[in-house]
Amino acid sequence: MNPTLQAIIKARATPWVLLAMTLTATAFALVSSRRRAFASPQLLELSVKIHDRGRDYVRGLELIVSGDPVMGNNLLASATDRMTVLAEECVRTDGCDIDIFIRALRAAIDERHLAAASPSSVPALREQFVDQALTTVPAPTASANSPRRGLQLEDAIPLNGPVKRALNDWLTWNRPQLADAYGNYLFLREQIAPIYEKANLPEALLFAVMAQETGAKVHSYSSAGAAGPLQFMPTTARRYGLGSVDGFDMRLDPVAATKASARYLTALLRRFGNDLPKALAAYNAGESKLATLHKQISGVSFWDAKLSEAIPMETRSYVPGVLAAAWIFLHAQDNGLVSSGLEVGTTTIALRESASIGELTICLGPGQNRNGWFRTLRNLNPRLSGNQRIDAGEKLRIPSMLVRRYVEHCAGDSPLLARARQLHDATDEKEERFDYALQEGGT
């Protein structure tokens, strides 16, 4: 076996897992190609993305062979995760099939051969890469558009006066919070959306509650004592298993909080006869109060004045606000929330040297996020402080689209990282008259 190939396989047990994982996430059938005579702009753009991910994958292998396994494996993990996302996009793109992946990956491998491999060995290595990947293709999986059981949200959202006014608020003066919530949610989505799906609850409802409660900010606290992206009060949190673990408030863990939220909303829907507005009102105002009103004023909807006027004004605004946010999520494209070119997958990397989330935020720059990446990094790593340095070798979850930039600009002798460290460590060098503590950016 080629010595370079042996080094690669030793560095990562199965480097061919890239295509295997990619194809696992698709609903491809090898016998039913959907190629068209002319490639659409969407297909051409997708091919370019696949090609770029292939380059990242090969670059990762090069780094491993050249003696930098930490950064090489970071790029491998990122390329694998991002290719899986592109495979799902391929399913939705007319004319895309397995051949698109093979051609794009072959081009990437041809473009830059592996370090220490002679030019004559590249074609053979390329063929082994492709052939090994194709032998591991699993059976097609169910489409992401398969019918789902459970609450049908569109049918449960009445476009009445209160909901229309809430829509107006979200799409005018409160649009910045809506846009921020959508951006924050997208990078949490892969971890938390399946939880609601498993509970037969609409994903749009999860987004809407987060948008209304906190703007999908994981470290949010209210003056009343609620905490986390879904704002659990201490008593309810303990009932659904969100206590303290090693000093960490589990209400701030987005996965744990979403699991608790799914159980809680399911219980509320069951208690209030699958009446979503009443369940949301109970989520906000407390189920005991709503249960009493539900019993005293039986047979009336949430929108009936007899009921709505008996609950706090905050709850009267909360319910239509959540329903309106859910409706907008269901029509995100039409309402201008979808950003073209934004890749929302995430990857766990290992830090090559110590750095804080704040330092990494400065080093990574704003990129495609006008607010920068501080909030996203904190959301993805809820147990980590924003300003405390994380040791080299520790794991950090970051957007996959940022891994290449981290590898190229945020490690070693990077001037960007040096600048970030300088800002982090800045002090009043003379008399220390200004005692300024770095902020966590909790909300």
N, C-alpha and C positions, 0 to 999 in steps of 0.2 A: 504493500500500500504506500502511496505517496506520503513522505514524512510530514508534509504540510497538512495533509488531510488527517493524518494520525493526531497531530497536535490539536487540530480543530475539534475532532471527536472527543479527545481527552478533556479539552477545556469545557465542552458542553456536550452532555451525553448524546443527544440527538439533535444536531443542528438542523436536520431536515424537518424538525417539528414546525417550522414556520409555515410551510404549505399545508402540512397535515392539520394544524390548528385552523388555518385559514379556511380550508375546505370543510372542516367540521361545522363552521358557523354558517355555511351556505345551504341553500336548497337546490344545489346543482344536480342535474342528472346527466351523466356523461353521454348518454345516448341521445339527448335532445338538445342540440346546440341551438342557440338563439341568435346566431350571427346574422348580420345584415350586410348588404352589398356596400353601403356607405356608413362609415362611423359617424355617430352624432357628436356634437360638441361635448355632451356630457360623458360619452364613452371615451373620447380623446382625453378629457381632463382626468378621468378615472385611471386611464392607462398611464398617464404621467405620474400620478400619485403612487401607483403600484411600482413603477420604475424607481421612483425616489426611495420608497421603502426598501426595495431590493438593494439599492446602493447602501442604505444604512445598515442592512443586514450584513452585506459583504464587508463594509467598513468595520463593523463589530468583530467579525472573524479576523480581520487583519490586526486589530488592536490586541486580540487575545494571542495571536501567534507572535506578535512583536513584544509581548511581555507585559501588557496592561489589561489583565483579565477583568478588573473592576469596571473600567469604562467600556471595554468590549462587550461584556455581558449586559451592561446597561443598554447599549445600542441594540443588542440582540433582542432583549426583552421588549424594548420599545417598538422595534420593527415588527415583531411577532404580534404584539397587541394591536398595533395600528393596521396591520394587514388583515387581521380578523375583522376590524371595523370596515375596511374597504371591501371585504368579501360580502358583508351584509349590504353594503351600498350597491355592489355588483348585482345582487339578487333583484334590486329595485330598478336597475338600469337596463333598458331595452338593448338587446344585442350583446350583452356581456355574458361570457361563459369562461370555462377553465382555460381555454386557449389564450384569453386575454392575459391571465395571470402568468402563464408559461412564457409567452412572448415578452412580456414586460420584465420578468425576472431574468430571462436569458439575456436581454439587452443590458440589464444592470450588471450581471456577472461578466459579460463580455467587456463592458466598459472599464471595469477596474478589477484586474486579476488579483488573486491573493498574494500577500507579501511572502516572499521566498519561494513562490511557485514559478517555474519557468513558463514562458508563453506557450510552449508546446503542451503543457499539462492542463491548461485552462479548459479547452474543449471537453476533455475527458472528465474533468472535475465537474464541469457544468452539467454534462449529461447524467453523471451519477447523482447530482443534486436533484435534478428534475425527476429521474426515474425512481429514486428512493421516495420522493414526495408522493408520486402518483401511486405507488404500491401501498401507501398508508391511507388512501382516501376512504373514509367511512361511508356508511349509507347516508343518503340525503336526510336532512333534518326537517322538521315541520317549519313551514314559513312563519315569519314574524307576524304575518297578517292573518293567521288562522283565527277562526271565531273564538271568542272568549265568553265564558259564562259570567254571571254576576250582575252587578248593578250597571245598568245602561245609562250613562251619565247624560248624554244629549237629551234623552227623554225626561230626565229628572231636573233639568234646568229650565225653568219658565222665564221667557224673556218678557217679564212684566216690568212695571215702572221702576221698582227698587233695583232690579238686576240691570236694567238699562242705564240707570243713573250710576251704578257701580262700574259698568263698562265705560261710561263717559269719564269717570274719575281715573280709571286705570290707563286709559288711552290719551289723557290730557296731562293734568298737573302731576299725577302719580306715575306717569310712564317711566321716569328714571328708576323708581323702586321696582317696577315690573321688569324692566330690562335687566337690572342687576340680579333680581331673583331668578330670572330665566338663565342668565349666564352662570350664576352660582349652582343652580340645580343641575345643569347639563353635565358638569363634571362629577357630580355625586350620583348621577342617574344610574350608571351601570351597577352600582352597589345597592341602591335602594329601590329602584323601580320594580325589580323582580319580586320584592317582598309584597308589594301591593297586588301584583299580578297573581301571585300564589294565593293571596287571600280573596281573590275575585273582586278586588276593588280597582276602580279606574286610576291609572297613573295620573291623569289630569287632576284628580282630586288631591293626590299627594302634593303635586306642585302647587296647587291653589292654596292649600292650608299653609304650606311653607311661605309662599309669597305674602299671604295676608298676615301671618304671625311674625315673621322675622326677615323676609326677603331672602330666605334660604341661607342665613348666616348661622353657622353651627354654634358659635359661642355667645349667643344672645341671652340676656337676662332681662326680666321685666321688673318693674318696681314692686309688683305684687308677689314676686318670688318664683315665677315661672322661669324655666330655663330650657335651652337647647333649640334646635331648629324647629321643633314642633311644640315648644312651650308647655312642657308638663309641669304642673304644680307638684310640690313634694309628695303630698298624700297620694295622688293618682299615680305618680311615678313609682312609688314604692309598691303599689298594688300590681303594677305591670312589670316589676322586676328592674326598675331603673334606680338602683341605689348607688352607693359609693363603693368603688373597687380600687383598692390601693390608693385611696385619696382622690381618685378621679370620679367626678360626677357623671354617671352614665347617661344622664339626660343630654349630655353634649356629644355623645357618640351617635352619629347620624344613622348607622345601621341599627343599633339597639333601639334608638328612639323611633325609627320607622316601624320596627317590629311591634313595639308597644302601641304605636298609633294605629296600626292595622288591626290589632286585637281590640283596642278600645273603640274604634269606629264601627267595627263589626258588631260589637256588643251593643253599642248605641243604636245602630240601625235595627238590630233585632228587637231592642226594647221599645223602639218607637215605630214599629210596623213598617220598616224599610222607608220611612219618611226622611229623606236626606236633609231638608232644611231644619227639621226638628233635631235630628242627630247632630248637625253642626252647631245648632244653638246650645245643645247640651254640652258639647265639646268646649264651647267658649264660656258659657255662664254657669255650668255645673249641672250634672244630670238630675240631682235631687229636685232642684227648682223646676226644671222642665218636666220631670215625671209628675210632680204635683199638678202643674198646669195642664198637662196632657190628660190627667185623670179628671180634674175639675171641669175643664172645657173640652170635653170629648167630641170628636167628630169634626173639629175645625182645623184648617191648615195653619201653617206657620204664618201665612200672609194675612190671616184674618185679624182684624183690629183687636178683637177680644183677647187674642193670644199675644200678638206682637207688642201691644201697648202694656202688657204685664211683665215684659222682660226689660232688662237694662238697654239703654240707648246703644251702648257699645255692641251688644249682641245683635240689635236690629240692623246695624251697619255691617257687622262681621259676616253674617250669613249671605247677603247678596254680594258682598265683596269676594268671598270664597267662590261662589257660584260663577261670578263674572270672570274671575281669574281662570277658573277651570274651562270656561267657554273659550277664552282667548287661547289657552294652551291647545285646545282641540283645533284651533284655527290659527296656529302660530305663524304659518307662512303668510296668510292673508293679512295678518296684523304686523308684519315686518319684524318679527322677533328672530327669525332664522338668519344667521350670518353665514354667507357663502365662504367656503374655504376654511371654516373653523373645525378642527378635529377635536372631538371631545373625549376620546379614550384616555385612560390613565395607565401608568406603569409604575411598578415599585422598583426603585433604583437603590444602589448602594453608594453612599457618599465616599469619594476618594480622599477627601480631607474634611476636617471639621468646618461647619458653617451653620449659621442660624437661618431660619426661614426668612427673616428680614434681610440678611445679606444675600441670600439667593434671589429674593425678589428684586433687589437692586441690580444684581448681576444679570439676571435673565431679561430685564427690561420689560416694557409694556407689551411688545409684540402685537398680537391681535386682541389685546384686552386693554381698553383705554384706562381702566382702573388699576392696571398692574395685576400681579399674580399673588399678592399677599393673602387676600381673602381665600382664594382658591386653595393655596397651599395649606393654610390653616384648617380649612374645611376638610381637606383630604387627610390631614394628620392631626385630629382633634386633641390628642394627648400631648402634643408638643407645644412648648412655648414659642411665641413669635420671635423673641430676642435671645433665647438661650442657645448657645452653640451645641450642635449635635455632633457627636463623635464620628470620626472617620470610620467607615465600615458599617455604620448604622443604616437602617432602611428608611426610605422616604418615598411617599406616594406623590407623583407629580403628573401633570398632563403629558401624555405621550409625545405630543407635538413639541415639547420643550426639551426632550432628552438630548437631541442632537446639539442644541444650543448649550445645554449644561456641559456636555462632553467637550465642546469646542471653546467655550468662553468662561466657564465657571469652575475651573480646576487648575491645579498646577500654578504656573507663573502668570496667570491671567491678569491683565491690568484692571479688568472690570471687577474681578473678585477682590483685588488689592484695594480698589476704591471703596468697595462695599465694606471691607474690614475697617478701613480708615474712618468711615462715617460711623460705623458701629462702635468703635473704640474711642471716639472723639471725647475729649474732656476739656475743662477750663484749665489750661496749663499753668496759669499764674497763681491766683489766690483761691481758685475754686469757688468763686462767688456765685456761679450759676450751677445749681444742683439739679440737673435735668435727667430724669429717669426715662429710659426707653419705654415706649408704650406697647402694650400687647395688641391693641387694636381689637379688643374683645367683641365689639359689635360691628 
